C-alpha cells in the first residue's frame, strides 16, 4: 500500500473511528478546568527541523489519541493510550501506534496553564521533538484572526522557497468550527482539508495552483471524490507570511473569503505566553527555541529581534516587556543555599578569592528532583569595592569558565568591583559536570552521533535529568545566587550562550540588573547550532542583494548568485592549478564565505574574478598562502592581459544553471584568452551544497 493511500485510510476510517470513540461520554468537546478533557492543537518542530500539525484528543473516559501529521501527503503518525489528571496538569501514556503496541510505552508529563494549555517541560524530549505545547481548540477558535505567529520566519520561508507549503486556518462549519489545512505542493497540486475534529472524516478538496503575479490562485476541481461541474477558483494574497483569501468564483467557498491562512512554519515558531495555574502570578515558560513575555501581545512583535549584535553597556536596564517579569517555572518548594568551599588550584589568582556552591533543585518543575551544586568564584576588588559587583556568565558549554575567570582576574574593572564568575549548571566545576568522555576526536558523523547517544544514555542511567539543564533553569540559578549572597544589583556580563542567559535574567529580574553587557549574543528565539550554516548563505544573499540594488555595483558585478553557483560546480570538476592554490569549488566557496568576516565588501569582486578566471584580481583580494604564483613568475593575469588559466565561464552563459561543465584534459595557458580543450556537459556534480544554497 502506498503511503498516500495509507494516509487516506487513516484520515477517512481509522482516525475518525478512534476520535469518535474517544469523544463518546466526554462532557464537552472543549471541556477545560478540572477534567482537561477535550481536543487540543499544536504545531511543533520535529528533530529534523520540519514543522508539523498535531492534534491531541483527551477523552473523559481516560483514553488518548495523538495524531502528528507533516502534511506532505504521507500517512500521519497515530498513537493511542490513556491519560489521567495530575497535580499540575496531565500525565498521559502512549501504548500503541497504527501498526500495534509500541516496543515501550511512552509516559509524558504535561503541565497546565491557567488558560488550559498543556505543555511539556523545557528540554523534555519524550515525544522526540524540541518540546510540545497543546492549546485547547476553543482557544484557537477565539484567537483565529490573530494567532501567535512568527512573521519574520514565515516571510523568510516564503521568500526562500516560494509560496508552496502548508497553511492553517479556522473556519465556521456545521454546528461548530473546523480546522482547515491548505497545502500548495511544489508540483502545483493543491489540497484543502476541513476537519471538525468531532470524529467524522475530514472533507478533502483537490485541485491545482499557480503563482499569478505573486498571488497564488487555487483551482478546486473535486471534493470528497466528487468532481465539480464548474471548478472553483480561489485567489489569495500574501500578507506578512499569511495568505488571505481575496475572492472565490463560487458561493461554495464564499466562507473562505477574508480568512487568514497562516504559514505552518510561522505557527510552529511563534512566541507564546503561558502560565501555571496557581495562586501566584502566572510564570513564564520558555519553550526550546522560543522566548516568552508575560502580558505581552501574542504577536510576532514579542520576538527578540532587538538583541544587540556587539558588546553594549547600558547604565540603566529597562525590561523588554511591559508586564512584571516572572521567575522560571517552579512546581516544588525549595530553599536555595550557598556553602563556601576551598578554591581548587585551577582558580587561584592574586588577591582575595572565595569559592562556593549554590545548592538548588536539578529541575524546579518536578517534585522530588534531586539537588545539584552550581559553582561560583568571587574575586575581591583590589581596592575598596563598590556595592554592585560584576557577575560574569561564560559561553557555556563551549567556553571554559576558568578561562573567563583568568581574564577578569587582571581586568581593570576589578580595581573597584568584586567579580563573580558562575560556572553554569552542568559545566566547569559545577556538580554534576555533564562531560562526555565517550566522544572521540576525528570521529565521523555516524560515530559521533552514536557516541553522543551513548553519553546521553549513561548520564540518564546515572540519574541526570536532561530537562533540568534548560536555559530557564540557568536563569533561576542567577536569581537564587543573588538572593543567598544578599546582592541587590549586579553589572551583568554575558558572552555567546551566556549572553542569552544574561538577556533573560535582565528581562525577568530587571530590578537586579544595574548594567548589562552582551558580547556576541545569541538570539533568544533561535537555535544557533542549527542555524549557523544557513546564516552563512543568508549573509551571501544579503551581499548579492545589496550589490544588485546599487547601480554601479550591479553593472560591475552582475548575476552574482548564479555565477557563484556555476563557478563552484565548475571548479569542483576542474580545480584551479596548484600554483594558484584556490583548490576546488568547495574550497573557493569557503574562501568566499570567509571574506564575509570583513563585511563582505570584496565578495562581488572576488566572485566575478573567479568566475572569469582572473586569478590576478582574485589573489589580490584573497591571497592564498603558498599559492598565487603567476605564470613564468611575472606574467600578469586578468582580462586586459589576454591571459587566463581556465576556461572563461562567460562563454557558456547560455547554458542552464543545472548543467555542469568539465574539461577532458588539462587546461593550458594561451595568449588569446581561451582554452584549447572544449568543455562538455556532465551530470556529475556535488549537489548537496547547491541544494542547500538555493533552497535551505
N, C-alpha and C positions, 0 to 999 in steps of 0.2 A: 504494500500500500504506500503510495506517495505521501510525503509529509503534508502537502497541501490538502490531500484527501483526508488524512488523519485530522487535520485542523478542522475541516468542515464537519467531520463526525463528532469531534469534541464539542464544537460550538453548537451544533444542531441537536445533539442527542445526549451525550454524556454529561456535560456541564449543566444543561437545564434540568436533567433528572436529579443530579446531586443538589443543585441550588434549590429546586422546588422541595426536595425532601428536607433540606435544612431549614427552609422558611416556614414549614408547617409547625404550627404551635408557637411561633415567635409572637410576642405580644404586639410588636410594631416593627415594621421593616427598618425604621431608623431609631429604634429604641436606644436610649443612652442612659447615663447615670449609673445606677447600681448594677443593672444587668449587663451593660455593654453589648448586648445582642444587637445585630443589625448588619448592614452592608457598609464596607469601608473601601476606599480607593487610595491608591498610592502610585507614584511614578518614580521608582528608584533608578539608580545607576548600577549596572552589574559590574562584576570584577573585570570584564572585558572592556569596560568603558561605554557600553551601549545602554541607552535608556530603554525602559520597557514599562508596560502597563500592568498594574497589579490590582486584583480585586479580592477582598477578603470577606467571606461570609461567616459570621459567628451566629449560630442558631441557639435559641433559648434552651434546647434540649442538650446542649454541650457539644454538638458536632461542628466541624470546621471544614470549609472549602477554601483553598488558596489557589488562585489562577494567575500565573505570571505569563505574559504574552509580549514577545518582542515586536509583534505586529508587522512582520515581514512576509506573511503568507504561510509560515511554517506552524506546526502544531504548538499550542501553548503548553506550558509546564503546569500540570494539575496535581495538587497534593491535598489529601484529606486527613482528618484526625479528630481530636477533641480539645476542648478548652474549658477553663474554669476561672472565675474571678479571683484576683489576688489582692493583697492589701493596697498595692499601689497601681493596680491595673489588671492585666490578664496574663495567664500562663496558658499557652497552647502547645500541644504535642502533635506533630505531624507523623503519621504512621504509614501512609500509602501514597503511591503516585498512580498514574494512568496504567502502569504495567503490573502493579501489585504491591505487596508490602515492601517498605523501604528496608535496606540492609540494617539500618539502625535508626530508631525513632529520633526525631529532632525536637528537643524541648526549647521553646522560645519564650523569653520573658518580655512582655510588652507593658511599659509604663503608660499611664493615662494622664492627659492634661485636663484642666478644668473644662475645656471645650469638648472633651470626649475623644480627642485624637490619641491614637495608640502609637508608641514608638519603641524601638529597641534602644538600649543604652549605647552611647557613643563608643565605637570600637567593637561592638558586638557583631560578629560576622557569622552567626549561626546559620543564617539564611544564605550565606555565600556572597553577599554584596557588602557595600560600604555602610550599610545601615538601612533600616526600614522605618517608614512613617506611614500610618494608615489613618486617613481622615474620613469621618462619617460622611456618607454620600449626601446626606441632608445639608451638611455644612458646605460642601462643594456646590450644591444647588444654590444656596443662599449667596455664595460669592462668585457665581458663574460669570459675571461680567467683569470681575476684577480678581481673578485667581492669582495666588502667589506665583510669580513668573520672573525668570531671568531674561530680561530683554536683550542684554548685551550678548549672552551666549546664543540665544535664538537667532539674532540678527547675524552674528558671525557664522553660525552653522549654515544659514541660508545663503550668505554671501560666498562661502567657500564651495558649497555643493549644489546650489540652486534650490528651487522650491520643492523638489522631490523629497518626500519624507512623510512623517506621521503627525497628524494634528488632532487635538481633542477638543470637544465642546460638550455642553449640556443643553438639552432641548426638552420642552414640554412634550409629552406624548401619552395618549391614552388617559389613564387615571393618575398618572404620576409624571416622573421625569425620566429622561433617557440619557444614558452615557453614550456619546457619539464619537466615532473614530473615522476620520478621513485620511486615507492613505494614497499618496501620489507616488507611484512606483517609478524608478528610474527608466523603465522601458515604456513609460507613458500609459500604463494601465492605471485605473483608479477604482477604489472601493469606498463605499460609505456604509458603515455598520452602526446600527442603532440597537442598544441593549437596555431594556427596562430594569435589568438586574432583579427580576422578580421570579426567576425560574423558567421563563419562556425563552425559546430560541431567539437570538437576535435577528433583526431584519437586515438583510445584506443586499446592497445595490452594487452593480458593476458598471463600468464604463471606461472612458479614456480621458486623458487630459492633455492640454498643450499650453505652452507659455506664449501669451499674446501680449507683447509689449510690456513684459514684466508682471502681467496679471494672469494667474492660472485660470483657464477655462475648462470646466469639467463637464463632459457629456455623459449622462447616465442613460444606459440603454436597457437595463433589466433590473428587476427587483425580486429577490427570493426565487430566482429561476424563471420568472415570467417576463418576457420581452415587452418593452414599451412600444406601442404603435408609433408614437412620436417621441423621440429622445428628449430628455430634459437637459437643458444647458444651464450650468451654474457658473457665474463669474465671481472671482474672488480678488480682493485687493490686499497686497502685503502692507502691514502696518506695525512696525516695530516688532517683528518676529511673530506676529499674529496675522492669520488670514481672515479677513472679514467678508462674509458673503454679501455681494453687492446686488446681484439680480438673479432671478430664476425665470426661465421661459414658460413655466408651468406652475399652476397652483398646487400641484402635488408636492412641491418642495418650497412653497412660499414661506413656511415657518423657518426656513434656514436663513432667509434674508436678514441681514443685520447681526447675525450671530457671530461672535468671535471664535475662531478655531486656533487654539494655542499649539505652537510647535512643541512636540514632546520633550525635546532636549531642554527647552526653557522651563517647562514644568518640573522636570527631574532635577534641575539645578537651582530651583527657586530658593529664596530666603524665606523661612517660615518661623513664625513666633509660636512657641509652645510653652506651657507652664504646668507644673504638677498641681493637682487639686488637693491643696492642704489649707490649713488656716493661715499660713504665711503668704506673703505676696508671691505670685507665680514666678518661679525662677526661669532663667533662660536655658534652653537646651541647645548645645552646639552639635549639630549633626556633622559627620565627617564631610569635609569639603564645603561646609556652609557656615554662615555667620548669622546670628540672630540678634534681634534688638527688641527688648521688651517695650511694648506700647507703640512701636513704630508701625507705619502703614505696611500692609502686606503687598508691597510692590517691589519692582526692581530697584527702587531708589535706596533700599536698605543694603544693597551690595556695597562691600568695602572697596569701592573703586578709587577712593582718595588716599590709599596707603602711600606714604611718601616713598620715593624711589632713591633717595640719598640720605645720608645722616642729617637729621634735623633736630635742633634743640629749641624747645619752646619753653618760655618761662612759666606759662600757665597752660594747663591741660584742660580742655573742655571736652566733656563726653560727646561721642559722635551720635548719641541717641538722646531724644528729649526726655525719656522716662528715667526713673531711678534705676541704676544698674542693679542686676540681681546676681547672687552668687551662683556657683556651679550647682548642679542638681544634687541635692542631699536627701537620701532616703533613710539614713541612720543617724542616731545621736552619737557624737563623739567629742572628745576634748583634746585638741592638739596640744602637744607638749614638746619642749625643747630641752635637750640634755647635752651639756658640754662634754667634749671628748678630746683626748690628746690629738694634736695635729700630726698626721703622718709625715714622714720625711719628705714626701713629694710636695708638701705645701709650705715648707719652711721659707720665709722671706725675712727681710730686715724689718725691724720694728716689732710692735706687739701684735701678735696674731692669735686669735681664738677660733676654735673649731667646735662643731657640734652637729647633732642630728635632730631634725624635726620628725616627730612620730605622728603619723596620720593614717587613716584607712587606705588600703590599696585601691578600693573602689567605693567612693562615697555613695553610690547609687544602690548598693547591695547590702542588705542586712547580713551581719556575720562576717563581713570582709575582714581579712587579716590586716595587721598593721605593717607598714613599711617605714623606712627611715630615709629622709632626704638630707643629704649632707650640705652644710653651708660653712664657709670660712669668712671671718671678718678680719680685715687688715686695718688696724687702727690708724688714724690720722697721724702724720709725723709732727704736726703742730696741734694747737687747740682745735678740736673738731667742732664744726658747725652741727646743728641739730639734725639736719636732713642728710643721711648717708647716701652713697651711690650703691644701687643694687644692680648687679650685672647678671644677665641671662645669656648664656652661651648658645651657639647654634647647634644644640644637641639634636640628634645623637652623633652627627658627623664631626663636630668640633669638640676638642677636649677642653673641659672646664679648667684643667690645670694650665694649659697654655694661656687662656684668657686671664687667669689669675696672675701668672708671671708678668704679663704685660701691664696689668693695672698696679702691680706691686711697685713699679717705678714711674707710674704716670703722674703728671703734675697735679691732677685732681686730688691725689692722696695727701697733698700737703695740708689741705683744710677740711677734708671729709673722710670719714670711715668708708671703706669699700667692702661690700658684701658680695661674694661670688657664690651663686647657688648652683649645685650640681643637680640638674633635673632628675626627677624620679626615673630610675632605670638606667642612668648614665653616670659616668665618672665614679665617684666614691660613694654614691647613694646605694642603699641596700634594699632589695637585691639589684645587682647590676645585670642588665639583660644583654650579656655578651654571647656571641655565637662562635665558639672555637671550632665548630663544625665547618665553617666557611674556609674553603681552600683558595689560595692565591692562584690566579690564572685559570680558574675553572671555567668550562664552557657554560652557556646559558642553562642547559638542561641540568648539569651537575650543580650549578649554583642554586637553581630552583629547588632541587632535591635537598641540598644542604640547608637551605632556609627552612624547608618543611621539617627537616629533622630537628633543627634548632627550636622551632616553634613547638613541636610535639614534646621535646624534652622539657622546655620551660613550663608547659601546661602540666606535665606529669609532676614537676617539682612544686606545683601549687600556685604558679603565677597566673593571675587573671589578666589576660592581654587587654581587655577593655578598660582596665584601671590606669592605662598609660596614655590616655587620650589628652588632648590639649586642655579641655576644661578642667581636668584634674590637676594639671600643672598650674593653671591659673589660680585655683583654690589653694594650692600649696603656698603660693606667694602671699596670699591674703592671710593664711594661717601663720606663716612665719613672721609677718609684721606684727600680728596680734600678740604672739607669745614673746617676741622681743620688745614689745611695747614701743614700737616705732610708729609715729603718727604719719609721716610723709617720707618718701624717698625720691631720689632722682633715678629714674628707671632707664636702664640701658639694655637694649636687646639687639642681637646680631642674627641675621638669617632666620632660622626657625625660632630662635629666642626672641626675635623682634615680633614675630606673630604672637607669641605668648604675652610679650610686653604690651602689645596693642590691646589685647583682650583684657589684661589687667587694668589698663587705663580706662577702657570702656566700662568695665563693671565696678571698679573702685576708684573713680576719679578723685575722691577726697584723699586717697592715699598717695597720689602721684603728684609731685611738685613740678618736675620736668620730665620729658620723655625724649629719648634718643633712639631712633630706629635706624640701624645700619644694614643695608642690603635686605630689607624686609621682604618676606613672602606674603602675598595677598592672603588674607584670612579665608577667602572663599574659593581658593584654588588648591589643587594638588600639584605642587611644584614638581614632584618626581615624575608624574605622568605627563606634565605639560612642557618639561624642559626642552625636549627635542622639537616639539611642534613650535615652540616660541622662536627657534632659530629660523624656521621657514617663514613664520609670520613676519619676523623682522626683515627678511629679504623682500617679501612682498611689499612691505611698507616703503623700503628704499626704492623699489621699482615704481611704485605708485607715485611717490614724490617726484621722481625724475620725469615720469610721463606727464605730470601736471605742470612741469616747468618747460616752457617753450624752448629755451636754449639747451637744456639737458636732454630733452626728448629728441631734438634734432641731431645732437652729437652722439647720443647713445640710444638708438631706437630698439624696440622689441626686446627688452632685457630678459623678461621671464622666458619666452620661448627660446631665446638664444642660449640662456643658461641650461635649459633642458637639453637642447641639441648638443651643446659643447660637452656636457658631462657624458652623454651617451657616446659621442664620437670618440672622446679621449679614453673611454673605458675599453674600447676595442682597438685604439690606436694611440697608446700613451706617448707623451712628449719625450723627446730624446733625453737620454741620461745626462748629457752635458747641460741640459737646461734644468732638469730636476723637478719639474712640476708634477710628474707622475701621471697616473691615470685620472679618469674623470672624477672618481670618488675623492681622490686627494685634492683635486682642483676645487671641488665643492667645499671641502673642509677649509682650504685656503680662503675661499671667498667668504665663508661664514666667519672666519677668524677676523677678517677686516671689519666686521660689524663692531668689534670691540672699540675701534677708534671712531665710531659714529657712522660708519658705512658710506662716508662721502666719496671714497675711492672705488667703491664696488662697481658703479656703472662703467667706469673706465677700464677696470680690471676684466669684467665680463666681456666687454667689447673687444679688448686686446686679445684675450684668449680665444674668443670666437673667430677673430680674423687671423689668428696665428701670429700676432705681433708680439713676440716674446720680449723684444726690447722694451716696449712700454710695460708689459706685464712684470718684467723683472725690476723695473724702476719702482713700480707700485708695491710689489710683494717679493722682494729678493729671497732666493732660496739658498740656504747655507750649503756650500759645496757645489752649487749649480749655477745657472745663469751664465754659463760660459758661451760667449758668442762664437760663431763660426770663424775659423782661422785666427781666433784670439782677438780680432779687432773689427770684423765686418759688422756694420750696424744692421739691426733688424727693424722692420717696420714697413708700412705700405710705401713710403716715399723712396725707400732704398731699392725697391724691386726685388727684395729677397724675402723668403719666408721659409719656415721649417716644416710646415704642414699644409695640408690641403685647405684652402680658404673655404669655410663653411658657407660664405656668402654665395658661392657659385651654386649652391644647392637649396637656395631659399624656397624654390617652388615645391620641394619635396614635403610631404605631410610630416607633421611632428612625430608621428608614430613610427616613422622609418628611422633606421639606424644605418649609418654609413660605415663601412670597413675598408681597409686597404689591404690588398692581397700580398703585396711585398713592401719592403721598407721604402719610406718616402725620402727622396733626395732633394737637396737644395738646388734650385735653378736660378737663373738670373732674369726670369720672366714672371716670377711671382706665381707660378703654377707648379703642380707636381706631375711627375712622369706617369705615375700609376693612376688609374681611373677608379674612383670609389664605386663600390657596388652596395646594393641594399642587402642587409642581413637582418634576420629576426632575432639574432642572439643579442640580448642586451639585458643588463640587470634592471628589473622593473620596480623593485620594492621602494627604492628611494624616490623614484619618479612618481609612483602612485601616491606616496605619502606627501610629496611636494604639491601635486596637483589637487589631491582630494584627501587631506589628512583626516 
